Amino acid sequence: MAELQRFIDDLCAESDSLDALVADLPDSRWADPTPAEGWTIAHQIGHLLWTDEAALLAITDPDGFTEQLAVAASNPAGFVDAGAEEHARREPTELLAAWRSARARLAEALLAVPPGQKILWYGPPMKAASMATARLMETWAHGQDVADALSVPRTPTERLKSIAHLGVRTRDFAYVVNELAPPAQEFRVELTAPDGVSVWTWGPEDAAQKVTGPAEDFCLLVTQRANRADLALEATGADADAWLNIAQAFAGPAGGGREAGTR
């Protein structure tokens, strides 16, 4: 329970950080384009609202969420964009208030999930801690789009560790969605934490395949918010090198990523 509370606290803090970027924006700025093609700032917040509401439904009404899965299956390439578009048409004050309410209710619902119980989702079912981490990853990633649209630099935090962990754990998924066979051996991942001193590690020390670099850069890579060419990540071994070209920590089909030189 303590670990789940920590993940939820991180999710709430990340949401509050993004909220602070948009809370005082004039209504006209909500229509500013973001690096995601066709998505404005309103689309980014609308998507987070839509996904938080979907997660809340999955927890509180699994049968209702199953019906949503059927709707998504009928439009697999467009249901996410449709949800963002629907909310983006709302008045900014209404949209922001709705997101604040949804994320607060989601935090409460996640805490009430019994230990060990899995929550239905668009990908594999997951426990509450994994759901909180996934929501953290998405909030941070879409927050990066908003920050980029506003030309606001963000200070990396220790919350990146959970996002990096998700990026490591989804290695094999990235291969599968790209119709490739995952390597049999584990990789070593060594990332410099935001404090510039600590190093976060995954995998065996003697692994032949290795990835090193700043944790923020790795998180930008696995959320596909930056092109690998613009990041200070290094790969040792052909398999690790290939992974950095396809890595993604989010569910769904293989992402298109961002063009080089855009950060």
C-alpha positions as CSV (number, residue, x, y, z in Angstrom):
1,M,0.0,0.0,0.0
2,A,2.9,2.4,0.8
3,E,4.4,1.8,-2.7
4,L,1.0,2.4,-4.3
5,Q,0.6,5.6,-2.4
6,R,4.0,6.8,-3.6
7,F,3.1,6.1,-7.2
8,I,-0.2,7.9,-6.8
9,D,1.5,10.9,-5.1
10,D,3.9,11.1,-8.0
11,L,1.0,11.0,-10.5
12,C,-0.8,13.8,-8.6
13,A,2.4,15.9,-8.5
14,E,3.0,15.4,-12.2
15,S,-0.6,16.4,-12.9
16,D,-0.3,19.5,-10.7
17,S,2.9,20.4,-12.6
18,L,1.2,20.3,-15.9
19,D,-1.9,22.1,-14.5
20,A,0.4,25.0,-13.5
21,L,1.4,25.4,-17.1
22,V,-2.1,25.8,-18.4
23,A,-4.1,27.2,-15.5
24,D,-3.5,30.9,-16.3
25,L,-3.4,30.6,-20.1
26,P,-5.7,32.9,-22.0
27,D,-8.4,30.9,-23.8
28,S,-6.8,31.7,-27.2
29,R,-3.6,29.9,-26.2
30,W,-5.4,26.6,-25.7
31,A,-5.6,26.5,-29.5
32,D,-1.8,26.6,-29.8
33,P,-0.4,23.7,-31.8
34,T,1.8,21.1,-30.0
35,P,4.5,18.8,-31.5
36,A,1.8,16.1,-31.9
37,E,0.4,16.7,-35.4
38,G,-3.1,18.0,-35.3
39,W,-3.2,18.3,-31.6
40,T,-3.5,21.7,-29.7
41,I,-2.9,22.2,-26.0
42,A,-6.7,21.6,-25.6
43,H,-6.3,18.2,-27.3
44,Q,-3.4,17.3,-24.9
45,I,-5.5,18.1,-21.8
46,G,-8.6,16.6,-23.4
47,H,-6.7,13.3,-24.0
48,L,-5.5,13.1,-20.4
49,L,-9.1,13.8,-19.2
50,W,-10.4,11.1,-21.6
51,T,-7.8,8.5,-20.4
52,D,-8.3,9.3,-16.7
53,E,-12.0,8.8,-17.2
54,A,-11.4,5.5,-19.0
55,A,-9.2,4.3,-16.2
56,L,-11.8,5.3,-13.6
57,L,-14.4,3.4,-15.5
58,A,-12.2,0.3,-15.8
59,I,-11.8,0.4,-12.0
60,T,-15.4,1.2,-10.9
61,D,-17.4,-0.4,-13.8
62,P,-15.5,-3.2,-15.5
63,D,-18.6,-4.2,-17.6
64,G,-19.0,-0.6,-18.8
65,F,-15.3,-0.5,-19.7
66,T,-15.7,-3.8,-21.6
67,E,-18.3,-2.0,-23.7
68,Q,-15.8,0.7,-24.4
69,L,-13.3,-1.8,-25.5
70,A,-15.7,-3.0,-28.2
71,V,-16.2,0.6,-29.3
72,A,-12.4,1.0,-29.5
73,A,-12.0,-2.2,-31.5
74,S,-14.4,-0.8,-34.1
75,N,-12.1,2.2,-34.7
76,P,-8.6,1.1,-33.5
77,A,-6.8,3.8,-35.5
78,G,-9.0,6.7,-34.4
79,F,-10.7,6.2,-31.1
80,V,-7.9,8.0,-29.1
81,D,-8.0,11.0,-31.4
82,A,-11.8,11.1,-31.3
83,G,-11.7,11.2,-27.5
84,A,-9.2,14.1,-27.5
85,E,-11.1,16.0,-30.2
86,E,-14.4,15.7,-28.3
87,H,-13.0,17.2,-25.1
88,A,-10.9,19.8,-27.0
89,R,-14.1,21.4,-28.2
90,R,-15.1,22.3,-24.6
91,E,-14.4,25.8,-23.1
92,P,-10.9,25.8,-21.5
93,T,-12.2,26.5,-18.0
94,E,-14.7,23.7,-18.3
95,L,-12.1,21.3,-19.7
96,L,-9.6,22.1,-17.0
97,A,-12.2,21.7,-14.2
98,A,-13.3,18.3,-15.7
99,W,-9.7,17.1,-15.8
100,R,-9.0,18.2,-12.2
101,S,-12.1,16.3,-11.0
102,A,-11.4,13.2,-13.0
103,R,-7.8,12.9,-11.9
104,A,-8.8,13.4,-8.2
105,R,-11.4,10.7,-8.5
106,L,-9.0,8.4,-10.2
107,A,-6.4,8.8,-7.4
108,E,-9.1,7.8,-4.9
109,A,-10.2,4.8,-6.9
110,L,-6.7,3.5,-7.4
111,L,-6.1,3.5,-3.7
112,A,-9.3,1.5,-3.2
113,V,-8.3,-1.3,-5.6
114,P,-7.7,-4.5,-3.5
115,P,-4.1,-5.7,-3.5
116,G,-3.4,-8.2,-6.3
117,Q,-6.6,-7.3,-8.3
118,K,-6.0,-6.4,-11.9
119,I,-7.7,-3.7,-13.9
120,L,-8.9,-4.2,-17.4
121,W,-7.2,-1.9,-20.0
122,Y,-6.7,-1.5,-23.7
123,G,-3.5,-3.5,-23.4
124,P,-3.0,-6.3,-20.8
125,P,-4.8,-6.0,-17.5
126,M,-2.7,-4.3,-14.8
127,K,-2.5,-3.9,-11.0
128,A,-3.2,-0.5,-9.5
129,A,0.5,0.4,-9.1
130,S,1.1,-0.3,-12.8
131,M,-1.9,1.8,-13.7
132,A,-0.7,4.7,-11.7
133,T,2.7,4.4,-13.3
134,A,1.2,4.3,-16.8
135,R,-0.9,7.4,-16.0
136,L,2.3,9.1,-14.7
137,M,4.1,8.3,-17.9
138,E,1.3,9.6,-20.1
139,T,0.8,12.8,-18.0
140,W,4.6,13.5,-18.2
141,A,4.7,12.8,-21.9
142,H,1.7,14.9,-22.9
143,G,2.9,17.6,-20.4
144,Q,6.2,17.7,-22.5
145,D,4.1,18.4,-25.6
146,V,2.4,21.3,-23.8
147,A,5.7,22.6,-22.4
148,D,7.2,22.4,-25.9
149,A,4.3,24.3,-27.4
150,L,4.7,27.0,-24.8
151,S,8.6,27.0,-25.1
152,V,8.8,26.4,-21.3
153,P,11.7,24.3,-20.0
154,R,10.9,21.7,-17.4
155,T,13.1,20.7,-14.6
156,P,13.5,16.8,-14.4
157,T,12.4,15.2,-11.2
158,E,12.9,11.9,-9.4
159,R,9.4,10.9,-10.8
160,L,11.3,10.0,-14.0
161,K,12.5,6.8,-12.3
162,S,9.1,5.2,-12.6
163,I,8.8,6.2,-16.3
164,A,12.3,4.9,-17.0
165,H,11.4,1.6,-15.3
166,L,8.3,1.3,-17.5
167,G,10.5,2.0,-20.6
168,V,12.8,-0.8,-19.6
169,R,10.0,-3.3,-18.8
170,T,8.3,-2.6,-22.2
171,R,11.4,-3.5,-24.2
172,D,10.0,-6.7,-25.6
173,F,6.6,-5.1,-26.3
174,A,8.4,-2.5,-28.6
175,Y,9.8,-5.4,-30.6
176,V,6.5,-7.2,-30.9
177,V,4.5,-4.1,-32.1
178,N,7.2,-3.6,-34.7
179,E,6.8,-7.3,-35.8
180,L,10.3,-8.2,-34.6
181,A,11.5,-11.0,-32.3
182,P,12.7,-9.7,-28.9
183,P,16.3,-10.6,-28.0
184,A,16.7,-13.5,-25.6
185,Q,19.2,-11.8,-23.3
186,E,18.5,-9.0,-20.9
187,F,20.1,-5.6,-21.5
188,R,21.9,-3.5,-18.9
189,V,20.5,0.0,-18.6
190,E,22.4,2.7,-16.6
191,L,20.8,6.1,-16.4
192,T,22.0,9.3,-14.7
193,A,19.3,10.6,-12.3
194,P,18.2,14.2,-12.4
195,D,20.5,15.0,-9.5
196,G,23.4,14.4,-11.9
197,V,25.1,12.0,-9.5
198,S,23.0,9.0,-8.8
199,V,22.7,6.2,-11.3
200,W,19.6,4.1,-11.8
201,T,20.3,0.6,-13.1
202,W,18.4,-2.3,-14.6
203,G,19.6,-5.7,-15.8
204,P,22.8,-7.7,-15.1
205,E,26.1,-5.8,-14.8
206,D,27.8,-8.2,-17.2
207,A,25.2,-7.9,-20.0
208,A,26.8,-7.7,-23.5
209,Q,24.1,-5.2,-24.5
210,K,24.0,-1.9,-22.7
211,V,22.3,1.5,-22.8
212,T,23.6,4.6,-20.9
213,G,22.8,8.2,-20.7
214,P,20.6,10.8,-18.8
215,A,17.3,9.5,-17.4
216,E,15.4,12.4,-18.9
217,D,16.7,11.6,-22.4
218,F,15.7,7.9,-22.0
219,C,12.2,9.0,-20.9
220,L,11.9,11.3,-23.9
221,L,13.0,8.4,-26.1
222,V,10.6,5.7,-24.8
223,T,7.7,8.2,-24.8
224,Q,8.8,9.2,-28.4
225,R,8.9,12.9,-27.4
226,A,12.3,13.3,-29.0
227,N,14.3,11.7,-31.8
228,R,17.2,9.6,-30.8
229,A,19.6,11.8,-32.8
230,D,18.8,14.7,-30.4
231,L,19.5,12.7,-27.2
232,A,22.7,11.8,-25.3
233,L,22.0,8.1,-25.2
234,E,24.7,5.5,-26.0
235,A,24.2,1.9,-26.9
236,T,26.7,-0.9,-26.6
237,G,25.9,-3.9,-28.9
238,A,23.8,-4.3,-32.0
239,D,20.7,-5.4,-30.2
240,A,20.7,-2.4,-27.7
241,D,21.4,-0.1,-30.6
242,A,18.4,-1.4,-32.6
243,W,16.1,-1.1,-29.5
244,L,16.8,2.6,-29.2
245,N,15.3,3.0,-32.6
246,I,12.0,1.4,-31.8
247,A,11.6,1.8,-28.0
248,Q,8.1,2.8,-26.7
249,A,6.6,2.7,-23.2
250,F,3.0,3.3,-24.3
251,A,0.4,0.8,-25.5
252,G,-0.9,0.7,-29.0
253,P,0.7,0.4,-32.4
254,A,4.3,1.4,-33.2
255,G,4.6,5.2,-32.8
256,G,6.0,7.4,-35.5
257,G,8.3,9.3,-33.2
258,R,9.6,12.8,-33.8
259,E,11.9,14.1,-36.6
260,A,15.6,14.8,-35.8
261,G,16.5,18.3,-35.0
262,T,13.1,19.2,-33.5
263,R,14.5,19.6,-29.9
